[in-house]
Amino acid sequence: MSTVTADDLRARVGELLAAHPPASTDRLEFLRARFDAGLAWVHYPEGLGGLGAPRELQNVVDAELAKAGAPDNNPRRIGIGLGMAAPTILRFGTDEQKHRYLRPLWTGEEVWCQLFSEPGAGSDLAALGTRAVRDGDEWVVDGQKVWTSVAHIARFGILVTRTDPDVPKHQGMTYFICDMTDPGVEVRPLRQLTGEAEFNEVFLSGVRIPDDNRLGAVGEGWKVAQTTLMNERVAIGGNAMPREGGLIGMVTRTWRERPELRTPELHDRLLKLWVEAEAARLAGQRLRQQLAVGAPGPEGSAMKLAFAKLQQALTGLEVELSGEDGLRYDDWTLRRPEKVDMLGRGPGYRYLRAKGNSIEGGTSEVLRNIISERVLGLPSEPRVDKDVAWKDLPR
């Protein structure tokens, strides 16, 4: 059990700031020094950016560094690496992989993307068909991935492939780290309803991946992917927020500043959504407390489900509350952003972008199944393909 205390961490932060004053230290140099001091994610092991301390003590470090004006690692830009790749590497990676990837991942030197969904395997991820065939100490990968955020700036991708088509779909998958700069990797933009190309489709044509870049055992890709997916849902739906933080804050501010737009019906909807937003915020706090003593479980699916529903309801209310301004769209230029900027755009953008919240990171329909089966203990849906080899499945 860790003996690290909040006072210990404050002392370590003081030492870091004394040796690397934020005002005169290069940003990347400071971030590297913070990682090496074990102050990146304190619950990670020593030597990997942490101190083996309780997860909740990270708030102590973050508050002290923010007070000193220290730079952060731009977490919204590298969210896939922080929230999905890192915990998967920590759990299933070799010592060499952990030391190679975690430091530049956390500092933002190397951006990560997620190569999971395919045109025929989105909600049913286990149906994926991207093939990886072993060739000596390498694997040759061919296939297509879709809805891949930040692939256009990513150095690495977490990739799930089909390595054995002769067994049922959940058993024949293997998980790799893919270098996005390798020959055969092609990234194409996917323009969205918002006008942006935040997502991409990725074509893999004869991409050779060393076996050293495999995470987990051959054939255990589904098991490894579950760690990624559970962490993804927590990352999407369980972020820390102050009261009236995020979209509910923008809507309530409009309500207070524009009394001429108010109606009794809008007032009633706003009050209900305010209560839902506060309940979701407090539930998120409880989820993070659970994470402090263990790995994420299916409860994260409930948070992500509630998040998607709330975001869509709030953006719809904001458009109505904004009157004519809500019908104006600020910019439909094709851009390839490095991060989603929900709060920096207008109501129209937020309304359209929120439509994706019930699809990305697991559709709301799939999440309801997960909650019913793994949280409530209800009978699972009949699965006629459970014992059928992947190659024999209708496609």
C-alpha positions in Angstrom: 0.0 0.0 0.0 1.3 3.4 -0.9 2.6 5.7 1.8 2.7 8.8 -0.3 0.8 11.7 1.2 -0.5 15.0 -0.1 2.3 16.8 1.8 4.9 14.5 0.1 3.5 15.5 -3.3 3.5 19.2 -2.5 7.1 18.9 -1.5 7.9 17.1 -4.8 6.1 19.8 -6.7 8.1 22.4 -4.9 11.4 20.7 -5.9 10.2 20.4 -9.5 9.4 24.1 -9.6 12.7 25.1 -8.0 14.7 23.1 -10.5 12.6 24.0 -13.5 10.9 27.4 -13.0 7.9 27.5 -15.5 8.6 31.1 -16.5 12.1 30.3 -17.8 11.9 26.6 -18.7 11.0 25.3 -22.1 7.5 23.8 -22.1 8.6 20.4 -23.3 11.5 20.3 -21.0 9.2 21.1 -18.0 6.8 18.3 -19.0 9.5 15.8 -19.3 10.9 16.8 -15.9 7.4 16.5 -14.4 7.0 13.0 -15.8 10.4 11.9 -14.5 9.5 13.3 -11.1 6.5 11.0 -10.9 4.0 13.8 -11.1 2.4 13.1 -14.4 -0.1 10.5 -13.2 0.7 9.8 -9.6 -1.2 6.5 -9.5 1.1 5.0 -12.2 4.2 3.0 -11.1 7.5 4.7 -10.3 9.6 5.2 -13.4 6.5 5.5 -15.6 5.4 9.0 -14.6 4.0 8.1 -11.3 4.7 7.2 -7.6 2.2 4.4 -7.0 0.1 6.9 -5.0 -3.7 7.0 -4.8 -5.3 8.3 -7.9 -7.2 11.1 -6.1 -3.9 12.7 -5.0 -3.4 13.8 -8.6 -5.7 16.8 -7.8 -3.1 18.0 -5.3 -0.4 18.0 -7.9 -2.5 19.7 -10.6 -3.7 22.4 -8.2 -0.1 23.2 -7.0 1.2 23.4 -10.6 -1.7 25.5 -11.9 -1.1 27.9 -9.0 2.5 28.2 -10.1 1.5 28.9 -13.8 3.1 25.6 -15.0 2.2 24.4 -18.5 0.0 21.4 -19.0 0.2 18.7 -21.7 -2.8 20.0 -23.7 -4.9 17.0 -22.6 -7.8 17.6 -25.0 -5.3 17.2 -27.9 -3.9 13.9 -26.7 -7.0 12.5 -25.0 -7.0 9.2 -26.9 -3.4 8.6 -25.8 -4.1 9.6 -22.2 -7.5 8.0 -21.7 -7.2 4.9 -23.9 -3.7 3.9 -25.1 -1.9 4.6 -21.8 -4.0 2.4 -19.5 -4.0 -0.4 -22.1 -0.2 -0.2 -22.5 0.2 -0.1 -18.7 -1.9 -3.2 -18.2 -0.8 -5.3 -21.2 2.5 -3.9 -22.4 5.9 -5.3 -21.8 8.4 -3.3 -19.8 10.1 -2.2 -23.0 6.8 -0.9 -24.4 5.9 1.0 -21.3 9.2 2.8 -21.1 9.2 3.5 -24.9 5.7 4.9 -25.3 4.3 6.3 -22.0 6.6 9.3 -21.6 6.3 10.9 -25.1 2.5 10.0 -25.0 2.0 11.9 -21.8 4.1 14.9 -22.8 2.3 15.1 -26.1 5.3 14.6 -28.3 3.5 11.6 -29.9 -0.2 11.8 -30.6 -2.2 8.5 -30.6 -5.3 7.5 -32.5 -7.7 4.5 -32.2 -7.9 2.1 -35.1 -11.0 0.0 -34.0 -14.2 0.7 -36.1 -14.6 -0.5 -39.6 -17.3 0.0 -42.3 -18.8 -3.4 -41.3 -17.8 -3.4 -37.6 -18.8 -0.4 -35.6 -21.2 -1.3 -32.8 -20.3 -5.0 -33.3 -16.6 -4.5 -33.1 -15.8 -8.2 -32.9 -17.0 -8.5 -36.5 -14.0 -6.6 -37.7 -12.2 -7.9 -40.8 -8.8 -6.1 -40.9 -6.4 -9.0 -41.4 -3.0 -9.5 -39.8 -1.0 -12.4 -41.2 2.2 -13.5 -39.5 5.4 -13.4 -41.6 8.4 -14.3 -39.4 8.9 -11.7 -36.7 6.4 -9.3 -38.4 2.7 -9.2 -39.2 1.4 -8.0 -42.5 -1.8 -6.0 -42.1 -4.5 -5.2 -44.7 -7.9 -3.6 -44.1 -9.8 -0.3 -43.5 -10.6 1.6 -40.3 -13.1 4.4 -40.1 -14.2 7.3 -37.8 -10.6 7.6 -36.6 -10.2 10.9 -34.7 -6.9 12.8 -35.1 -5.4 10.1 -37.4 -4.1 13.0 -39.5 -1.7 14.1 -36.8 -1.1 10.8 -35.0 2.2 9.1 -34.7 0.8 5.8 -33.4 -2.5 4.0 -33.4 -3.9 1.3 -31.2 -5.0 -1.3 -33.7 -7.3 -4.4 -33.4 -7.0 -7.0 -36.2 -8.3 -10.4 -37.2 -5.5 -13.0 -37.0 -7.5 -16.2 -37.0 -10.7 -16.4 -39.2 -11.3 -20.0 -38.3 -12.5 -19.4 -34.7 -15.5 -17.5 -33.4 -15.2 -13.7 -33.9 -14.2 -12.8 -30.3 -11.4 -15.4 -30.2 -9.4 -14.6 -33.3 -8.4 -11.0 -32.7 -5.0 -9.6 -31.9 -4.1 -6.1 -30.7 -1.1 -4.1 -32.0 0.6 -0.7 -31.8 0.7 0.7 -35.4 3.2 3.3 -36.5 1.1 5.7 -38.5 4.2 6.8 -40.5 4.9 3.3 -41.9 4.5 2.5 -45.6 1.0 1.4 -46.5 -0.8 3.6 -44.0 -3.1 6.1 -45.8 -5.3 8.6 -44.0 -8.2 10.3 -45.7 -10.5 13.0 -44.2 -14.2 12.3 -43.5 -16.2 15.5 -43.7 -18.9 15.6 -41.1 -22.3 17.3 -40.6 -20.5 20.2 -38.9 -18.4 20.9 -42.0 -15.2 19.8 -40.3 -13.1 16.6 -41.0 -12.4 15.8 -37.4 -12.6 12.1 -38.3 -10.7 10.1 -40.8 -10.8 6.8 -42.6 -7.5 4.8 -42.6 -6.5 2.3 -45.2 -3.9 -0.3 -44.3 -2.2 -1.9 -47.3 0.5 -4.4 -46.6 1.6 -2.6 -43.4 4.3 -4.5 -41.7 4.1 -4.4 -37.9 6.9 -6.0 -35.8 5.7 -8.7 -33.3 7.4 -6.6 -30.6 4.5 -4.1 -31.2 1.9 -6.6 -30.1 -0.1 -5.9 -26.9 -1.2 -9.0 -25.2 -1.2 -12.6 -26.5 -2.1 -13.6 -30.0 -5.8 -14.2 -30.1 -6.5 -12.1 -27.0 -7.2 -8.9 -28.8 -10.8 -8.7 -27.6 -9.7 -9.0 -24.0 -7.2 -6.2 -24.5 -9.7 -4.1 -26.4 -12.1 -4.3 -23.4 -9.6 -2.3 -21.3 -9.4 0.3 -24.0 -13.2 0.6 -24.4 -14.0 0.8 -20.7 -11.4 3.6 -20.3 -12.8 5.3 -23.4 -16.3 5.5 -22.0 -15.0 6.9 -18.7 -12.9 9.4 -20.6 -15.9 10.6 -22.6 -18.5 10.7 -19.9 -16.7 11.0 -16.6 -14.7 14.2 -16.9 -14.5 16.4 -13.8 -16.7 19.4 -13.9 -17.6 22.3 -11.5 -21.2 23.0 -11.0 -22.7 24.6 -14.1 -19.5 23.6 -16.0 -19.6 22.8 -19.7 -22.7 23.1 -21.8 -25.2 23.6 -18.9 -23.2 26.7 -17.9 -23.4 28.2 -21.4 -27.2 27.6 -21.6 -27.9 29.0 -18.1 -25.7 32.1 -18.9 -27.8 32.7 -22.1 -31.0 32.4 -20.0 -29.7 34.9 -17.4 -28.4 37.4 -20.0 -31.3 37.2 -22.5 -34.6 37.6 -20.5 -36.5 38.5 -23.7 -36.0 34.9 -24.9 -37.6 33.2 -21.9 -40.8 31.3 -22.1 -42.5 29.1 -19.4 -41.9 26.0 -21.5 -38.2 26.7 -21.9 -37.9 27.5 -18.2 -39.4 24.1 -17.4 -37.0 22.3 -19.7 -34.0 24.2 -18.4 -34.8 23.3 -14.8 -35.1 19.6 -15.6 -31.8 19.6 -17.6 -30.0 21.6 -14.8 -31.0 18.8 -12.3 -29.9 16.1 -14.8 -26.6 17.8 -15.3 -25.9 18.2 -11.6 -26.9 14.5 -11.0 -24.6 13.5 -13.8 -21.7 15.6 -12.4 -22.1 14.0 -8.9 -22.3 10.5 -10.4 -19.1 11.3 -12.3 -17.4 12.2 -9.0 -18.5 8.9 -7.5 -17.2 7.0 -10.6 -13.8 8.7 -10.3 -13.7 7.7 -6.6 -14.4 4.1 -7.7 -11.6 4.4 -10.2 -9.2 5.5 -7.4 -9.4 2.0 -6.0 -9.7 -0.1 -9.2 -10.0 -0.4 -12.9 -13.0 1.0 -14.8 -15.9 -1.4 -15.1 -19.2 -1.3 -17.0 -20.5 1.6 -14.8 -18.6 3.8 -17.2 -21.1 2.9 -19.9 -23.9 4.4 -17.8 -22.0 7.7 -17.5 -21.3 7.8 -21.2 -24.9 7.1 -22.0 -26.1 9.8 -19.7 -23.5 12.2 -21.1 -24.7 11.7 -24.7 -28.4 12.2 -23.9 -27.7 15.3 -21.8 -25.4 16.9 -24.4 -28.0 16.5 -27.2 -30.9 17.8 -25.0 -28.8 20.8 -23.9 -27.7 21.8 -27.4 -31.2 21.5 -28.7 -32.4 23.8 -25.9 -29.6 26.2 -26.6 -30.6 26.5 -30.2 -34.2 27.3 -29.3 -33.2 29.7 -26.5 -30.9 31.6 -28.9 -33.7 32.5 -31.3 -32.5 33.7 -34.7 -28.9 33.5 -33.5 -29.4 29.8 -33.0 -30.1 29.3 -36.7 -27.0 30.9 -37.9 -23.9 28.8 -38.5 -20.5 30.3 -37.8 -18.2 28.5 -40.2 -18.7 25.6 -42.6 -15.1 25.6 -43.9 -13.6 22.2 -44.3 -11.0 22.0 -41.6 -9.1 19.1 -40.0 -9.0 20.1 -36.3 -6.7 18.6 -33.7 -9.4 18.5 -31.1 -13.1 19.1 -30.6 -13.9 22.6 -29.5 -17.5 22.4 -28.4 -17.5 25.5 -26.2 -15.5 27.7 -28.6 -18.0 27.5 -31.5 -21.6 28.7 -31.9 -24.9 27.0 -30.8 -25.5 25.5 -34.3 -22.1 23.8 -34.3 -22.7 22.4 -30.8 -26.2 21.1 -31.8 -24.8 19.2 -34.9 -21.6 17.9 -33.2 -23.6 16.6 -30.2 -25.4 14.2 -32.6 -22.2 12.2 -32.7 -22.1 11.8 -28.9 -24.6 8.9 -29.0 -22.4 7.1 -31.7 -18.8 7.6 -30.8 -17.2 5.5 -28.0 -20.0 2.9 -28.2 -23.5 3.6 -29.5 -26.2 4.3 -26.9 -28.0 1.1 -28.0 -24.9 -1.0 -27.3 -24.3 0.7 -24.0 -27.9 0.0 -22.8 -27.2 -3.7 -23.5 -23.9 -3.5 -21.5 -25.7 -1.9 -18.6 -28.6 -4.4 -18.6 -26.3 -7.4 -18.8 -23.3 -6.5 -16.7 -24.7 -4.0 -14.2 -28.3 -5.1 -13.8 -27.7 -8.8 -14.4 -30.5 -9.2 -16.9 -30.4 -12.1 -19.4 -28.3 -11.4 -22.4 -29.6 -11.1 -25.9 -29.6 -14.4 -28.0 -26.4 -14.6 -30.0 -26.7 -17.1 -32.8 -23.1 -16.3 -34.0 -21.4 -17.1 -30.6 -19.9 -20.4 -31.7 -19.6 -19.8 -35.4 -16.2 -19.3 -37.0 -15.7 -15.7 -38.2 -15.1 -16.8 -41.8 -18.6 -18.4 -41.9 -20.5 -15.4 -40.7 -22.8 -13.7 -43.2 -21.4 -10.4 -44.4 
